[in-house]
Amino acid sequence: MRLRIALISEHASPLAPLGGVDSGGQNVYVAQLACGLTRLGHRVSVFTRRDDESLPETLVAPDGYRVIHVPAGPPRPMPKEDLLPYMEAFSDYITRRLAFDPVDVVHANFFMSGLAAMQAKRVLGIPFVMTFHALARVRLLHQAAADRFPPERLAIEDRIMVEADRIIAECPQDAEDQISLYGADQRKIRLAPCGYDPDELYRIGKTVARRELGLDRATPLVLQLGRLVPRKGVDNAIRGFARAIRNHGLTARMMIVGGESERADATATPEIGRLQQVAREEGVLSRVTFAGRADRSRLKYYYSAANVFVTTPWYEPFGITPLEAMACGTPVIGSNVGGIKFSVQHNLTGLLVPPHDPEALGDGIATLLRQPDLARQLGQQAQRRVEARFTWQRVTGMVAQVYQQVVEARTIRPTPRVAAASYSSPLSTAAALQSN
C-alpha cells in the first residue's frame, strides 16, 4: 500500500546543518525517514517551522520529498524552548493545508508537533503516530531547574499518550519510561530505533582518514562528536580523558567536533568556552582540539581516524552518534543510559560506564588505548551489529509497518472540511489540564 504521509517536526528541519544546539538527532531522523519512505514509493511531506524569511513555503528536497515551511512566529532561528506560544498558528496552518492536500497518516516528532497532529486528528480524522525523541519527566529528573520548557509540556505529553494511535519507542528504556512515568497503553507502543546510512558512514583506514584531516598518524585519538550542550556530558568526557592521561601515563589527544560554526568559536558556541575552561582546569587544554561543526560528508573520516569514540550524556533518548562510530569500526565508550545501553553491548561492541564518572571513563579509555587488539575486536563486532540491526533502510521498513497498521485499523472517517478555528486549540486544552 502506497501511503500519503505527513511528517511534522516543528524545530528540527531535515534540511538544517547539524551540530548546533537544536540541530542533531531529530533532524537526521526526520531526513532519513523522509528519504527512505520516498524510496519505498510513499508520498512524503515534511512540515517544519519557517526560521528564515528567504525560505520558500514549499520546496522539493534532493531526495524527492516535499518540505513545507510553516509560517509560525518570527522567521528566524529560535530556541525550541521558546516556540510553544507559536504552536497554535503552526497547528492551524497544518490543519488547513491537510484539508485540501490530504494524507493517510501523520507522524509527529517531539511534543509540540504532537499538538499539530492532535488537531489534525480532531478536525480531519487523520490518525497519527508519535515519536517523542525526549520526555519531559525524564528531562526534569536530570535537568531540574535548568529545563527551560514551560510546565504545559507535561500536560501536552500526557494528552498525546492518550490520543496517539501508535507511539514509537526508540529503545526499551524509552518504552519503559512511557509506561511507568505516563501510564501509556503498552498495546500502542512499537519499538523502532534510530539508524545510520551505510552509503554515508563506513570504515576507512586510519592512515587515510588522518591524512584527510591533517592529523598525526601515530598519536592515539579519542573522539567526542555531537551537539555541544551541557546534558551531553562533554565536560565529563574531557575529565575522563584527563584521568586517562594522569592516572595511566598515556600519550593521546582528544578531538571535540560540534558547534554552531565550522570553526570553533566560543562566541558563536558559548559551550566551547566553558569546555575549554574545563580542559584548562584539568591540565589537558594543549591536548584537546575543538574542531567546530563538520559537514556530514566528512564524519566518516573523524570516526575512522579515532581509536575510541566517547559519549557520556546524563541521559539519552537514543543517541545516533554511537551508531555512526560503530559503523566506522570504532569502539564506543558510552553512558549506561537510555538508547546507548541498547545500541552498545558492554565488552562486546564497546564499554558502558556510569554518567558523571570521569574515573570510570578514564579507566575505560586507558583499557582500549593500551589494548589495541581488544579495541579492534570490539570495533569489528560493533560494525557487524549496526549492519545487522540499525540501518536506516531497516528502520524505515519498521516505521512503515507501523503506518500500515494504523491506516488499516482506522475506524473513523474524516469529518467534513471545517475551519480549524471552529475547534478548541490543543494549547488551550493543555493549559486547562495543567491548571487542574
C-alpha positions, 0 to 999 in steps of 0.5 A: 500500500502506497501511503500519503504521509505527513511528517511534522517536526516543528524545530528540527528541519531535515534540511538544517546543518547539524551540530548546533544546539537544536540541530542533531538527532531529530533532524537526521531522523526526520531526513532519513525517514523522509528519504527512505519512505520516498524510496519505498514509493510513499508520498512524503511531506515534511512540515517544519517551522519557517526560521528564515524569511528567504525560505520558500513555503514549499520546496522539493528536497534532493531526495524527492520529498516535499518540505513545507515551511510553516509560517509560525512566529518570527522567521528566524532561528529560535530556541525550541524552548521558546516556540510553544506560544507559536504552536497554535498558528503552526497547528492551524496552518497544518490543519488547513493545508491537510484539508485540501492536500490530504494524507493517510497518516501523520507522524509527529516528532517531539511534543509540540508537533504532537499538538499539530497532529492532535488537531489534525486528528480532531478536525480531519480524522487523520490518525497519527503516530508519535515519536517523542525523541525526549520526555519531559519527566525524564528531562526534569529528573536530570535537568531540574531547574535548568529545563527551560520548557514551560510546565504545559509540556507535561500536560501536552505529553500526557494528552498525546499518550492518550490520543496517539494511535501508535507511539514509537519507542526508540529503545526499551528504556524509552518504552519503559519510561512511557509506561511507568512515568505516563501510564501509556497503553503498552498495546500502542507502543512499537519499538523502532530505533534510530539508524545510520546510512551505510552509503554515508558512514563506513570504515576507512583506514586510519592512515587515510582518514588522518591524512584527510584531516591533517592529523598525526598518524601515530598519536592515539585519538579519542573522539567526542562528536555531537551537539555541544550542550551541557546534558551531553556530558562533554565536560565529563568526557574531557575529565575522563580523558584527563584521568586517562592521561594522569592516572595511566601515563598515556600519550593521546589527544582528544578531538571535540567536533560540534558547534554552531560554526565550522570553526570553533568559536566560543562566541558563536558556541558559548559551550566551547568556552566553558569546555575549554575552561574545563580542559584548562582546569584539568591540565589537558587544554594543549591536548584537546582540539575543538574542531567546530561543526563538520559537514556530514560528508566528512564524519566518516573520516573523524570516526575512522581516524579515532581509536575510541569514540566517547559519549557520556550524556546524563541521559539519552533518548537514543543517541545516533552518534554511537551508531555512526562510530560503530559503523566506522569500526570504532569502539564506543565508550558510552553512558549506561543510559537510555538508547546507548545501553541498547545500541552498545553491548558492554565488552562486546561492541564497546564499554558502558560506564556510569554518567558523571564518572570521569574515573570510570571513563578514564579507566575505560579509555586507558583499557582500549588505548593500551589494548589495541587488539581488544579495541579492534575486536570490539570495533569489528563486532560493533560494525557487524551489529549496526549492519545487522540491526540499525540501518536506516533502510531497516528502520524505515521498513519498521516505521512503515509497518507501523503506518500500515497498521494504523491506516488499516485499523482506522475506524473513523472517517474524516469529518467534513472540511471545517475551519480549524478555528471552529475547534478548541486549540490543543494549547488551550486544552493543555493549559486547562489540564495543567491548571487542574 
